[in-house]
Amino acid sequence: MTFSSENEAFEFFNDYAKRKGFSVMKSIIKRDKTNAAIKYRQFYCSRHGFREKKHIDKPNRKRQHKLLTRCGCPVKFCVRLDKRIGMWWVQDFIDCHNHDLAAIDAAPFLRSHCFIDEAQKLEISSKRASGIQNCQILDYNARCRGGYQNRGYQEKNLYNFSTVQERSKLLEDDADSIISTIMFACGIVSCENTKTYRWLLEAFLEAMYQVHPESVITDGDLAMGKAIKSILKGTTHRICSWHMERNANKYIHGESTLQKFRNLVYTCSSKEFEAKWKDFEKEVSKRSPSRQWAIQQFERCLTRMRTKEAELDCIAFQKEPMLQTPFLDLEKSAVSNYTLEVFYIVQKELERAVEYVVGETFNSSMSSEYVIARKEKPESQHVVRCSSTEVDMEQLSCTCAKLEYEKIPCRHIFAVLIHMKAMCMPRCCIPNRWTKYVKSAFPSDREGGSFNITDHSQRFYELNKAVMPLHYEVAKFDADYLNFMEWLKDQKRHYEHNNNTAEKTKVKQEVRDELNSEPKIGNPKPVVTKGAPKKNKKSYERIKSAIEIGRKDKCGHCGQRGHNRQTCQKLREDDAAASAEVPNHEARDDIFGSNT
């Protein structure tokens, strides 16, 4: 492969490392003797080499050792500049790690994949200046980029940057920053009630020679309000706007409702406020948070917990604590099994094991008992019972019962293991709940459904992420900015023209597809329209005759046209013939039934 610059080669290798699950670092460089330009560069896995001994054997250390990350990993990526064509080419590549790689959801927490670039710093600064909190910035950027893994930086990076930025602002003009924040007095109270606050304010006035302040700004504490009203008469008491804004963001949902609240507080007079407040209160009560909003809040909180869990998993599997005891085999076994938090507890117990010695030993066919005594206090004794087989120890217990209650091996058990010259931690001392691999059987779901976005939104955010560093660099100089804006306008016109042409072509193609598609609906058959017929005499007479014939009555008895049943001659003849066959009226009634 070839690259146009050294930085492009680094970005390629860093992207590759993120997909594989490791971090990279820059290392050896070689320069041209004539112009001191870089002609050769090596990139390593961040776990290359080992920590220098001077950082390990530091005397009088007060803080705990930082976690070890280097383990002599041989992975490297070397590029060299070809002066003839001005391109960088890959001279050497070794891709064989001697450690476990990070999971996909843990890789974003590795060092080379977790930083804030200059464009993001500018964006964060503008958001913080608008009053947006760090936790909200984290959630917003994670949602915009489809998850914390695409954010580019994590919680620790953001808080560190914010702290440095605040300190730099304070140092620029620290005198002006301190004015109105000067402390005149400080009071320590045992309880926060009206009586205590009254005493506090009376003591304050005594110290200030009974000079009342012109105004007092507090939070919404009711007890404090009552005390100020009774002691500081004539002093204007106001509620702190910062506290109001914080409570408003916490309890009022919906940007439009929140803006109405701000207008009421900051722009209305006293009379207007009293008149409009009741209407606002009714509106807020109608817009109480829905169950759907509560679910979304729950999802966001759960996502933060899962993100923190991914970060802790990354630390547990990619970093190791410093070994500090003389019992390296036992300590290494504990490191490879326990989580970091549990390991530090176990390490303290192992360190304290040197304070104890094994006294009497009682052996039987199935188990052994060891009497453990403290070197300084031999009368302080504990008994450790051990049941073992030829392969492993089945059970360990101590009279202090630490293993039974806390599931942590005590210092007395470690004293026995040291006495037995054990090379690793027995399985009975390592419950699954304290191990790093307790969740290995379950699939990892760090996001849930909180970061589900459309493909269009995903492409939009990816484009923004790609061009932000370029925009930051171009904006530094007027000439570059103007040229780039002209280029953008040309690209916009070109895109709109192509888009319109493509849209027209798409419509035409859809019409063709519709015409050629099967099955299709044919044209309707032609029919004679309603209205007056053509005044052709022969046709007119023929149609008129047919209509007149159709209008004549049709007999219901014989079926002939031109008469009906009442005037039907054939019906009369048939009735007469039937009457001749019946002799009298009574017989006819017997046959056809009486009408009564």
C-alpha positions, 0 to 999 in steps of 0.5 A: 500500500502507498499513502500520500503522507505520514499522517494518512498512514497513521490514520489508516493503521489506527482505523485498522487497530480499532476494528481489530481491538488494539491501540497504536502509538508513534515510535522511531523516526528517521530524518533526511540529513539534508533538510531534516524531513521525516523519511521513515516512521514506525508505529507500534501496538501501544502494548509494545515494550515494558515500563521503565524500571525507574517508574516501578522502583520509586522509593517512598511512593504514596500513590498506588501504581498505575495499571500496567499496559505494556507487555512487549507486544511485537506488532509494528507498522513501518512506512518509508518515503519514496522521494521519486514519487513523493509517496509513502509505502509500507516497508514492514508489517508484523501482525502477531499480538502476544495479548488478548485483543479488546472487544469491539464495544470496548475498543473505543476506550483505548488511548489512540481511539479516545481523544478530542480533536480541535474541531470538537473542542470548538463545538464543546466550548460553544455548547458549554458557553450556552449552559449545556452540561457535560453529561448532556453533551455526551448524550447528544454526540452519542445520539448524533453519531449512532452510539458512544463508540462513534463519538471519538472521545469519552467522559474522562476526556470531556471532563479533563478538557472542561477543567483545563478550559475553566482554569485557563479562563480564570488565569487570563483575568483572575482578578475580575473573575473573583469580584462578587465571589469574595467570601465575607463569612462562613457559618457551620450549622447543625440543622437547616431550619428557621431557628438556626438560620435566624441565629446565623443571620444575627451573628452575621449582622453583628460581625458586619456592625449591623450593616444590612446588605442591599440584596440577598440571593439564595436558593428556594429554601423556605426556612431561609426565606422566613429567616431573611424576612424576619432578620434582614428587614428592608433587604431585597431577597431574590431567588438565584437564577442558576437554581431556577434554571436547574430546576426548570430543566429538571422538572419542565419538559419540552423546549417550548414550555421551558422557553415560556417559563423563561419569558415569565421569569426574565421578561415579565413585570410583577403584574404580568407575572401574577396574571400569566402564572396561573395560565402557565401552571394549567398548561404545565399540568396538562403537559405532564410527562407521558409514559413514553418519555419515562421509558426514554429516560430509562433507556438513556440511564441504562445506556450510560450504565452500559457505556461505563460497563464497557469502559471497565471491561476495557480496563480489566482486559487491557491493563494489569495492576502492578505486582507488589508482593514477593509471592508472584505466582499467587499474585499473577493467578489472582490478576488473571482471574479477579476483576480489578476492584476485587483484586485490590482487596485480595492483594491487601490480604496477600500482603498481610499474609507475611505477618502470620506463621503456620504453627501446628498441623493436624493431618487426616486421610481426607483433610488437614488443619493448620493453626495460624498465629500472628508473629507479633501476637502468638496468642491470636490464632486461627484454624484453617481447614483444607480438604484436597484431592490429588489434583486440586483443593476441594474446600478451604475454610477459616475460623474468621469466616471471611471466605464464607461471608465475603467470598474473599480468601483471608490472610490466614488462608494465604499464609497456608497457601504460601506454606504449601508453596502453591503456584496458583489460586485454588478454584474454591477461592475464586467464585464466578461472580468476582471473575472477569469472565463471568459475563463471557457466556452472555451476548453483549448489548451495550446500546439497546434501542436508544441509538436507533437512527435512520440510514439518512441520519447516519450518513448525515452525521458521518458526513459532518464528522468527516468534514469538521476537521477540514472546516476547522482548518479552513476557517483559520485564514480569510483567503482559505475561507473565501475560496472554500465558500466559493467552491461550496457554492459551485458544488451546491449548484452542481449538485442541485442541477444533477439532482433535478436531472436525476429526478426527471430521469427517475420520473420518466423511468417510473412511467416507462416501468409502469407502461411495461409492467404486467399485468396492466389495465387496458383501455375501456370499451367505447359505449354510446353516449347519452343524449339525443340520437342523430336525426336520421329518419329511418333510424329514428322511426325504427327506434321509435317503433321499438320503444312503443312496442316495449312500452305495451303491456304484457299479459301475465297469463298468456305472455302476449303483448298488447293486453293484460290479464284482465282483458285476456281472451284466453283466460276467459276461455280457460275459466269457462272450460273449467266451470263446465267440468265442475257440477255445482258451487259446493264442489268447486269450494271443496276443490279450491277451498272456501273463501270464508 
